[in-house]
Amino acid sequence: MKRSLLTLILTALLLPLAITSCTQAGSGEKIHIGLNPKAGDSSKLHYSTKQTVSQKMMGMSIDIEQVTELFIHQEVVEKDADGLSKIRVTYERVIFSQDNAMVGKTAYDSKTVKPNEQIPPSAVGYATMIGNSFSMYINEKGEVQKVEGVRDLFANMLAQMDSAEGTAVMADQIKAAFGPEAMKRNMQQLVAIFPDAEIGIGDTWQDKIDMAGEFGLKMENTYELESIKEDAFVLQLKSVISTAKDAKLDMGGGMDIEYDLKGSQEGTMEMNRASGMLIRSSVVQKIDGIVKAGGMDVPMSMESINTVEPY
């Protein structure tokens, strides 16, 4: 339960810190991109992650297929004279399914679940998210200045855990990964990652990402302006992924899980030209390496197909 809940938190909310620089190599029309929404602007986005995880333990292959779908409502609540926007994010629906060779199949849909219906343990945390919101304050450069309401969201999740020991361990992990400063970084990718200069088709810029928390995940991203439309622009994304040296996760009870993972991701992002907000995206991520747990080295590979679409 502890591990599945942490996976839930990371899937739903763990978002990186980006530090960008721009290299101009294109020609023709140059545009400035930045965050410029208006108070009252809103959108509904469907986030989908289809993930396949393969592990080998004691000569046995263990495969897990998991699909997580988050339906969220984004609303610009207010914008001050300095261009700081308050954006409220509300979870309206969650769909979760898992096919695990060890425990079988589970499925949950917050829209179709019946009153008093027993929720699969791996989906309990998702059920607490429905109707809950958090808010983030973002400036025109796309920098998250402050996040509100996330602690209450996590408190609801933790309340569903079975053991006091597990709750204490999870609370420590959340404190490390989602403290005030960490949350600013983790929310960054809900908005665009903007370069400082005007850009044209073919121009590229880079960012370096350090995930908050104990996983020590690092990403080196390259963005390229692929096309400019009347009301939108499209970015190409290519990334190199690795874990920090000696990255590990404290699972409680004296058990640590260590990670040595590497991978890549590639995809496209379509952004609203006027507001700088995400319209849709499609990114494929591939990671493999070794996970060390309980004195064993466990080879692992993971492929995720991540999409965002309006609904």
VMD Tcl script that draws the C-alpha trace (Angstrom):
set ca {
  {0.00 0.00 0.00}
  {2.81 2.40 0.89}
  {4.58 1.89 -2.41}
  {1.42 2.08 -4.54}
  {0.38 5.32 -2.87}
  {3.79 6.87 -3.45}
  {3.55 5.81 -7.11}
  {0.16 7.51 -7.25}
  {1.57 10.75 -5.89}
  {4.46 10.72 -8.34}
  {2.19 9.93 -11.29}
  {-0.34 12.60 -10.48}
  {1.78 15.43 -9.14}
  {5.53 14.96 -9.39}
  {6.56 17.65 -11.85}
  {10.03 19.09 -12.48}
  {12.02 22.29 -12.11}
  {13.25 23.72 -15.40}
  {16.11 26.18 -16.00}
  {16.11 27.23 -19.66}
  {18.49 28.71 -22.21}
  {17.85 29.42 -25.89}
  {19.88 28.78 -29.05}
  {18.56 30.47 -32.19}
  {19.10 28.54 -35.41}
  {15.91 29.10 -37.34}
  {14.77 31.75 -39.76}
  {11.59 33.62 -40.66}
  {8.95 34.69 -38.16}
  {10.11 35.10 -34.57}
  {7.64 34.96 -31.71}
  {7.78 35.56 -27.98}
  {6.26 32.81 -25.86}
  {5.32 33.24 -22.23}
  {2.51 32.76 -19.75}
  {-0.18 35.38 -20.35}
  {-3.60 34.01 -19.37}
  {-6.55 36.21 -18.44}
  {-8.56 35.96 -15.24}
  {-11.48 33.66 -15.96}
  {-9.66 31.59 -18.59}
  {-10.26 27.88 -18.08}
  {-9.68 24.55 -19.76}
  {-10.38 20.88 -19.15}
  {-7.54 18.47 -19.84}
  {-7.39 14.68 -19.94}
  {-3.99 13.39 -18.77}
  {-3.34 9.75 -19.71}
  {-0.35 7.58 -18.79}
  {-0.10 4.06 -20.21}
  {2.79 2.32 -18.52}
  {4.41 -1.08 -18.91}
  {6.94 -2.20 -16.29}
  {9.00 -5.37 -16.66}
  {11.12 -6.79 -13.85}
  {13.19 -9.94 -13.43}
  {13.40 -11.51 -9.99}
  {15.08 -14.86 -9.27}
  {14.89 -15.79 -12.93}
  {11.20 -14.90 -13.24}
  {9.81 -12.12 -15.43}
  {7.16 -9.96 -13.76}
  {5.20 -7.60 -15.98}
  {2.87 -4.83 -14.83}
  {0.61 -2.87 -17.16}
  {-1.00 0.23 -15.71}
  {-3.20 3.00 -17.10}
  {-3.85 6.20 -15.18}
  {-6.22 8.86 -16.52}
  {-6.71 12.19 -14.77}
  {-9.44 14.60 -15.87}
  {-8.69 18.06 -14.52}
  {-10.20 21.53 -14.69}
  {-7.74 24.44 -14.84}
  {-9.04 27.91 -14.07}
  {-7.24 31.25 -13.85}
  {-8.76 32.62 -10.65}
  {-7.00 35.98 -10.66}
  {-4.10 37.90 -12.15}
  {-2.41 40.82 -10.42}
  {-0.79 43.96 -11.82}
  {2.64 42.31 -11.84}
  {1.41 39.49 -14.08}
  {1.22 36.84 -11.33}
  {-1.57 34.38 -12.15}
  {-3.37 32.20 -9.63}
  {-4.40 28.97 -11.35}
  {-6.68 26.49 -9.60}
  {-6.45 22.82 -10.60}
  {-9.40 20.56 -9.72}
  {-9.56 16.77 -10.16}
  {-12.90 15.91 -11.76}
  {-12.46 12.24 -12.64}
  {-9.87 9.48 -12.28}
  {-9.67 6.19 -14.18}
  {-7.14 3.61 -13.05}
  {-6.45 0.05 -14.17}
  {-3.63 -2.37 -13.49}
  {-2.75 -5.84 -14.72}
  {-0.18 -7.24 -12.31}
  {1.17 -10.75 -12.80}
  {1.50 -11.11 -9.01}
  {-1.91 -9.85 -7.84}
  {-4.10 -9.94 -10.95}
  {-6.26 -7.21 -12.49}
  {-7.77 -4.18 -10.78}
  {-9.84 -1.31 -12.15}
  {-11.40 1.89 -10.84}
  {-13.41 4.71 -12.41}
  {-14.55 7.51 -10.12}
  {-17.46 8.27 -12.46}
  {-18.99 4.79 -12.47}
  {-18.13 3.51 -8.97}
  {-21.26 2.75 -6.94}
  {-21.97 3.98 -3.40}
  {-20.44 1.68 -0.77}
  {-18.60 -0.25 -3.50}
  {-15.24 -1.53 -2.28}
  {-12.38 0.31 -3.95}
  {-9.25 -1.69 -4.90}
  {-6.39 -0.89 -2.47}
  {-4.18 0.34 -5.32}
  {-6.85 2.92 -6.25}
  {-7.84 4.16 -2.78}
  {-5.59 7.22 -3.03}
  {-7.13 8.19 -6.36}
  {-10.62 8.17 -4.86}
  {-9.62 10.87 -2.37}
  {-8.61 13.24 -5.17}
  {-12.04 13.70 -6.75}
  {-13.44 17.18 -6.24}
  {-10.28 18.38 -4.52}
  {-8.17 21.27 -5.77}
  {-4.83 22.96 -5.35}
  {-3.70 26.37 -6.59}
  {-0.42 27.63 -7.99}
  {0.82 31.19 -8.48}
  {2.83 31.58 -11.70}
  {4.56 34.62 -13.19}
  {4.80 35.57 -16.86}
  {8.05 33.63 -17.29}
  {6.24 30.46 -16.28}
  {7.94 30.30 -12.88}
  {5.85 28.83 -10.07}
  {6.09 31.20 -7.11}
  {3.80 29.48 -4.62}
  {1.55 26.44 -4.29}
  {-1.48 26.13 -2.00}
  {-3.77 23.24 -1.06}
  {-1.50 20.30 -1.83}
  {-0.92 19.40 1.82}
  {-4.65 18.91 2.32}
  {-4.78 16.70 -0.76}
  {-1.99 14.51 0.59}
  {-3.56 14.42 4.06}
  {-6.68 12.89 2.53}
  {-4.55 10.25 0.83}
  {-2.63 9.41 3.99}
  {-5.86 9.06 5.95}
  {-6.69 6.04 3.80}
  {-3.55 4.17 4.76}
  {-3.95 1.19 7.08}
  {-1.02 1.36 9.50}
  {0.28 4.14 11.70}
  {3.85 3.13 10.82}
  {3.12 3.34 7.11}
  {1.52 6.75 7.54}
  {4.57 8.09 9.37}
  {6.95 6.81 6.69}
  {4.80 8.22 3.90}
  {4.49 11.55 5.71}
  {8.29 11.81 5.85}
  {8.54 11.03 2.13}
  {5.91 13.64 1.30}
  {7.70 16.22 3.46}
  {10.91 15.60 1.53}
  {9.29 15.57 -1.90}
  {6.54 18.13 -1.42}
  {7.69 20.77 1.03}
  {7.06 24.45 0.19}
  {10.12 24.89 -2.01}
  {9.92 21.43 -3.57}
  {6.30 21.99 -4.55}
  {7.24 25.10 -6.52}
  {9.54 22.94 -8.60}
  {7.20 19.98 -8.86}
  {4.36 22.06 -10.31}
  {6.54 23.70 -12.97}
  {5.62 21.46 -15.89}
  {1.91 22.19 -15.66}
  {2.82 25.32 -17.61}
  {5.18 25.94 -20.50}
  {8.96 25.92 -20.24}
  {9.79 29.22 -21.88}
  {13.07 30.56 -23.35}
  {14.19 34.11 -22.64}
  {14.45 35.29 -26.26}
  {12.10 35.41 -29.22}
  {12.24 32.19 -31.24}
  {11.53 31.02 -34.77}
  {10.93 27.65 -36.41}
  {13.97 25.44 -35.87}
  {15.25 27.35 -32.83}
  {16.16 25.19 -29.83}
  {16.67 25.66 -26.12}
  {17.59 23.42 -23.24}
  {16.69 22.83 -19.63}
  {18.06 20.77 -16.78}
  {15.59 19.17 -14.40}
  {16.12 17.94 -10.86}
  {13.15 16.12 -9.42}
  {12.36 17.00 -5.82}
  {12.33 14.21 -3.27}
  {14.26 11.02 -2.77}
  {14.26 9.54 -6.27}
  {17.02 11.82 -7.53}
  {15.71 11.77 -11.10}
  {17.52 14.09 -13.50}
  {16.47 15.10 -17.01}
  {18.29 17.04 -19.72}
  {15.75 18.32 -22.23}
  {16.06 19.90 -25.66}
  {13.08 21.76 -27.11}
  {12.64 22.84 -30.72}
  {9.96 25.11 -32.15}
  {8.42 22.85 -34.79}
  {5.64 25.04 -36.16}
  {3.70 28.25 -35.62}
  {-0.06 28.36 -36.14}
  {-2.49 31.24 -35.98}
  {-3.55 30.41 -32.43}
  {-0.92 27.91 -31.26}
  {2.68 26.78 -31.53}
  {4.12 23.25 -31.45}
  {7.30 22.17 -29.66}
  {9.38 19.03 -30.14}
  {10.87 17.52 -27.00}
  {13.84 15.18 -26.62}
  {15.25 14.22 -23.22}
  {18.01 12.20 -21.59}
  {17.01 10.74 -18.21}
  {19.14 9.38 -15.37}
  {19.07 8.91 -11.62}
  {21.43 10.72 -9.33}
  {24.31 8.78 -7.81}
  {23.17 6.70 -4.83}
  {19.49 7.57 -5.41}
  {17.30 5.65 -2.99}
  {13.86 5.56 -1.42}
  {13.21 4.82 2.26}
  {10.33 2.31 2.40}
  {10.32 2.10 6.21}
  {11.17 -0.80 8.46}
  {14.85 -0.41 7.67}
  {14.31 -1.15 3.98}
  {15.76 1.09 1.27}
  {15.29 0.77 -2.47}
  {18.22 2.01 -4.57}
  {17.94 3.05 -8.22}
  {20.37 3.11 -11.13}
  {18.20 4.03 -14.09}
  {18.75 5.65 -17.49}
  {16.45 6.45 -20.36}
  {15.01 8.92 -22.83}
  {11.78 10.60 -23.81}
  {10.54 12.15 -27.03}
  {7.35 13.85 -28.10}
  {5.48 17.04 -28.99}
  {3.66 19.76 -27.05}
  {1.06 22.14 -28.50}
  {0.66 25.40 -26.60}
  {-1.89 28.21 -26.85}
  {-0.11 31.11 -28.58}
  {-1.93 33.85 -26.67}
  {-1.92 32.40 -23.15}
  {1.06 30.02 -23.21}
  {-1.04 27.26 -21.64}
  {-0.82 23.62 -22.72}
  {-3.42 22.43 -25.25}
  {-2.25 18.88 -25.93}
  {0.88 16.77 -25.84}
  {2.19 13.29 -26.60}
  {5.42 12.01 -25.04}
  {6.93 8.51 -25.01}
  {9.33 7.74 -22.18}
  {11.63 4.71 -21.93}
  {13.69 3.89 -18.84}
  {15.70 0.84 -17.85}
  {18.32 -0.14 -15.31}
  {18.74 -1.83 -11.94}
  {16.65 -1.54 -8.78}
  {18.32 -2.83 -5.60}
  {15.99 -4.07 -2.87}
  {16.36 -6.60 -0.08}
  {19.87 -7.53 -1.14}
  {18.78 -8.30 -4.69}
  {19.58 -6.56 -7.98}
  {16.37 -6.42 -10.01}
  {16.67 -5.52 -13.72}
  {13.79 -3.26 -14.70}
  {12.51 -1.63 -17.88}
  {9.63 0.81 -18.14}
  {7.85 2.39 -21.09}
  {5.28 5.14 -20.63}
  {3.03 6.76 -23.23}
  {1.89 10.10 -21.84}
  {-0.78 12.16 -23.57}
  {-2.77 15.28 -22.80}
  {-5.94 16.16 -24.71}
  {-8.71 18.70 -24.13}
  {-12.11 17.29 -23.21}
}
mol new
graphics top color blue
foreach p $ca { graphics top sphere $p radius 0.5 }
foreach p [lrange $ca 0 end-1] q [lrange $ca 1 end] { graphics top cylinder $p $q radius 0.2 }
display resetview
